[in-house]
Structure formats: structure tokens, C-alpha cells
């Protein structure tokens, strides 16, 4: 009976070592880097180009119908 208790104690003791030897999980992957170019840098120029193109198309259509 004492041998069974000793064997159970030894197995329980070594079970703790086995569970500690598993190691930690790998870290999650890094998020992707942000895009290279900001959109707000040329937004005013893009607005001016769109406005001038709109005025040009309106003028061209109005001349065509008259």
C-alpha cells in the first residue's frame, strides 16, 4: 500500500514538470504597416482639378446645345 502511495506521489510530482515544459504560445502576428502615401496631401489639388473639369464639361455642353 505504501508503494502505491509513493508511486502516485512521484507521478503527480513529475506531472507538474511535464506541464511546465510545454512552453508559452507563440506571439500573435504583427499588424500590417500603414499605407505609404497619405490621401490628404493632394486633396485640395484634386478638388480644384475636379471643379475645373466640371466647369469645362458644363461649358462644352452648353455651347453644343446653343
CORQUI-V384901 format. One record per residue. N is the residue number from 0. PHI is phi in whole degrees, 0 to 359 (* if undefined). OMEGA is omega in radians with two decimals (NA if undefined). BURIAL is b if it has 24 or more other ideal C-beta (glycine too) atoms within 12 Angstrom, else e. Layout:
N_PHI_OMEGA_BURIAL + N_PHI_OMEGA_BURIAL
This chain:
0_*_-3.13_e + 1_290_3.12_e + 2_293_3.11_e + 3_294_3.13_e + 4_294_3.12_e + 5_295_3.13_e + 6_296_3.13_e + 7_295_3.13_e + 8_295_3.13_e + 9_295_3.12_e + 10_296_3.11_e + 11_296_3.12_e + 12_296_-3.13_e + 13_287_3.09_e + 14_296_3.09_e + 15_295_3.11_e + 16_293_-3.13_e + 17_294_-3.11_e + 18_289_3.10_e + 19_284_-3.09_e + 20_278_-3.10_e + 21_290_3.12_e + 22_88_-3.13_e + 23_272_3.09_e + 24_289_3.12_e + 25_293_-3.13_e + 26_292_3.12_e + 27_293_-3.14_e + 28_294_-3.13_e + 29_288_3.09_e + 30_290_-3.14_e + 31_293_3.14_e + 32_291_3.11_e + 33_291_3.14_e + 34_298_-3.02_e + 35_287_-3.03_e + 36_247_3.07_e + 37_283_-3.12_e + 38_274_-3.04_e + 39_280_-3.12_e + 40_292_-3.09_e + 41_248_-3.07_e + 42_294_3.13_e + 43_294_3.11_e + 44_295_3.10_e + 45_297_3.10_e + 46_296_3.13_e + 47_296_3.11_e + 48_296_3.13_e + 49_295_3.11_e + 50_296_3.14_e + 51_293_3.09_e + 52_294_3.10_e + 53_296_3.10_e + 54_295_3.13_e + 55_299_-3.12_e + 56_293_3.12_e + 57_296_3.12_e + 58_296_-3.13_e + 59_294_3.13_e + 60_290_-3.14_e + 61_292_3.10_e + 62_288_-3.09_e + 63_291_-3.09_e + 64_280_-3.13_e + 65_270_NA_e
